[in-house]
Amino acid sequence: MVVLIFAGFFGALLSAVGLLYIWTTWNRFVSLELNVDNAWQDYESDVLLKYNMLPNLHKIVKGYAKHEIQFFEQLFLARQAASGALIAKNMANFNQAQNALAQMTPRFNALSEAYPEVKADKMFLDLSHKLVRLEERLADRREFYNSEATTWNKAILMIPANIVAGMKGSKVRELVDVPDHYHQNYSMDF
């Protein structure tokens, strides 16, 4: 009889500990997921701001460098692809489109250097300075998002928390992968 009471008590205690673990782990996942979502929203809003600035720079430089129309069409298509991937939340396509934009940045900078009248344009200077500051902020936000996403990914993949993650339907978050030369080449000297 004592053994049954002890077994029942032990079983109840084990169940309570298990439920407490599930409850605290679930709540930790909710907090971590909100952190990742907030970091992504901050990054995404600045990326969209950048995408809205590019057509204005494009118009200014295009006015001075009309024979570079093919480059500007490629820039527009890369921006459009990145924006579409961002809206669709397709990180693989977004990273690929961001890489395409990154590869165009040195050419864009070279165009502004090749045409002194572009560098003298007050709107171009203002937009360029804003874009450089925005790129610096984007680098910080990208790093913060990747840090939050990595923390999230580790938390949901570790045993035994992965069982609770499976119950919650948690998914691994992809990281933003923009090459280092992207923000290095965006620092324009004026």
N, C-alpha and C positions, 0 to 999 in steps of 0.2 A: 504494500500500500504506500509506504513512504517513498519507494522507488518510483511509483507512478506519479505521485505528487511532485517529486523532484524532477522527473522527466517532463511533466507538463509545465512546470515553472521554467525549466531550462528552455523548452521549446518556445514558450511565450516570450521569454527574454531574447532568444535568438531572432524570433520574428520581429520583435520591437526594434532591435538593433538593425536588422535588415531594412525595415521600413524607414527608420531614421536615416540610414545611409542613402537610400533611394531618394528620400525627400531632400536632404541637404545637397546631394549631388545634382539633382534636377534643378534646384534653385541656383546652384553655382553655374550650371550650364545656361540658365536663363540670363543671368548677369553677364557671363562671358559673351553670349550671343548678342546681347544688346550693345556691349562694348564694340564688337566687330561691326555691327550694323551702323552704329553712330560714326565710327571711324570711316567706314565706306561712304556714308552720306556726305561727310565733310570733304573727303577726297573727290567724290563724284561732282559735287557742286562747283569745286574749283576747276575740275577738268572741263565741265560744261562752260564755265566762264572763259576759259582759255579758248575753247572751240568757237565761242562767240566773238572773241577778239581777232582770231586769225583772218576772217574775211575782210576786216577793216585794214589790217596790215597788207593783205593781199591787194586790195583796191589801190592803196597808196603806191606800193612798189610796182604794181602792174601798169599804173599810169606812166611811170618813168621807164619801165623795161618791157615795152610792148612785144618785143621779139622773143621774150621768155615765156610766152603764153603756154607752151607745153608743160613747163615746170609748174606753173600755177594751176593748171588743170590736174596734174598729179597731186599737188598739195591739197587741192579741194577734194579729190577722191579719197585721199588718205584720211583727211579730217572727217569726211562723211562716213567712211568705213569704221573709224574709231568711235564716232558718235553713235552709230547704229549698234555696234557691239556693246557699247557702254549701256545704252538703253535696254538692249536685249539681255544684259547681264551675262554675256558670253565672254568670260575672262580670257580664254585662249585667243579668240579673234581680237579682243581689245588689246591684249599684249602684242599681238602681231601688227595691228594697225598703229599702235604707239611706236613700235620699232620702225615702221615705215616712215612715220613723221620724224622720228629721231634722225633717221638717215638723211632726211631733207633739210634739216636745220642748218648744217654747214653751208649748203648751197644757198639757202635763204640769206644767211649772214653774208656770204660772198657777194650776192646780188646787191645787198645794201652797201657793201664796200665799193662795188664797181661803179655805182652811180652816186657821186657826191651830192647831187641834188636831192636824193632820197634821204641821206643823212642830215641834210639841212631842213627837211620838212618837219615843222613843229609837231604835227599830228603823228608822224612816224616816230619821232623821238619820244613823245609822250606814251604812245602805245608800246613801243619797245621797252621802255623803262618799266611800265606796268607788267608787261609780259615776263621780263626778267624776274621781278619781285614775285610774280605769280608762280613761276617755275621753281623758285626757291621754296615757296610755301608748299607747292605740290610735292616737292622732294621730301619735305618734312612730313606731310600728311600721308604720303605713300609709305614712308618708313613706319609711321605710327600704325597705319592699317595693317601692314605686313606683320608687325609685331603682335597686334591684337589677334590677327587671323592665325598666326603661328601658335600663340597661347591657346586659342580655341581648338585648333587641330590637335595639339598635344593632349589637351584635356579629354577630348572625345575618343581618342585612339588608345589611351592607356587602360590596361586591365586593372581592376574590374569595372572602371567607370564606363568603358565602352558598352557594357550591357545596358546601363541607364541611357547612354547616348542612343543606342539602338531603339530602346523603348520610346524615346523622345523623337526619333526620326532625324537626328542630327546629321548633318553632312559636312564633309571637309570643305573648307573655303580655299579657293585658289588665291595665290599671291599675285600682286601686281609686279610684273617683271619688265621694267623699263631700263634699257642699257644705260650704264654710267655716262657714256659720251653724250647722252641726250641733254642732261642738265648742264654738263660742262660746256657744250657747244652753244648753249643759249645765253651765255654771259657775253653780251655785246658791249663793246667799248664805245662810248660816245662822249 
